[in-house]
Amino acid sequence: MMSNVAKPAFGSVLTDTMAVAEYRDGRWQAHALQPVAPIPMHPAAHVLHYGSECFEGFKAYRGKDGAVSVFRMDKHIERMRQSARQLVLPEPDAAQLATMVREVVRASHGQVPEPPGALYLRPMLIGTMPNIGAAATPSNTALLIVLASPVWDYFAGGAKPLRIFVEEQTTRTASHLGVVKTGGNYAAALGPTLAARKQYAVDQVLFCPAGAVQETGAANFLLLREGQLLTRSLDSSFLHGVTRDSLLAMARDLGFRVEEREFSVAEMLEWVKTGEAALSGTAAVLAGVGTLVTRSGDHKVGDGRIGPVTQRLRQALVAIQTGEAPDTRGWLERV
Ligand SMILES: Cc1ncc(COP(=O)(O)O)c(C=O)c1O
């Protein structure tokens, strides 16, 4: 349909319908579907002053038979509830949020692009209590909104190997908040990311505080080679990606030796002399890294092209998401 015209940038277009639920009087009220439009907001709202906000990002895919299915919704809802708890925001009710997502997907059915496009789903939770003296007081009112955005291929023009800056001096976020999907973390990473883009002409920054490899501004980081996968073990310093979890499960099933542990920049640079590196996340799926850039210069990853293990794992995951391969783990929910 739109194959010959430029596709809108990721996230720049929304569908027509959103779901909205309000938390007040100590409980979640019934949600409603509404046309996507500006929301009334008190200028003293907690979120606007003290950053009480978290969100999620996941996708619904259109299968060959035209049916639309959401990928691992439960896991994303669980992560959103954990983010809310850590920010002392009212925790969304899991069943209500799942219903809101399904209703938005159904209302947006006609706007779900064919693969490699998808419908990107964005639940968001904000503290709305009007009180500018509440820096140390949680918001007792909140809004939960589910938005949807048709997205096309993240790599318009074909997948190209990424150029990544290895940042050992700045952290992405406060160490206990890395695991929380909150706006402030992205605000914190923006400055260092723009500075690195300008200075080193890179696509993204890989944060490696004190020389320990962590994650990039919006994706997890994996080292790969034939039959092997190495990634950082889960701790509170970075986001526990659902794509990461899915890829690790698939790699284990394929007989890979999967290692989850801390590793250093030095070990990573040694690995990529012959191995592969990739970023994993809902938006990028699994994106191959071609060059790691440190303050001392460029380090080619393998031959600088996207490696075969990266391509194979990516294709295997996409095949499950789009219904071309059997969904043996119950990751897809038809909506
Ligand atoms: C900071 C960060 N790390 C990792 C990820 C990957 O998470 P997921 O695979 O659940 O999309 C994301 C994207 O959501 C992210 O923003």
The ligand as a Gaussian input file, in Angstrom:
#p B3LYP/6-31G(d) Opt

LIG

0 1
 C       16.455000       1.578000      28.246000
 C       15.869000       0.426000      27.538000
 N       16.489000      -0.767000      27.626000
 C       15.999000      -1.859000      27.022000
 C       14.853000      -1.803000      26.254000
 C       14.340000      -3.042000      25.592000
 O       13.197000      -3.497000      26.258000
 P       12.117000      -4.374000      25.500000
 O       12.844000      -5.495000      24.872000
 O       11.186000      -4.818000      26.571000
 O       11.480000      -3.499000      24.482000
 C       14.191000      -0.580000      26.104000
 C       12.977000      -0.475000      25.277000
 O       11.894000      -0.605000      25.734000
 C       14.689000       0.558000      26.781000
 O       14.080000       1.746000      26.683000

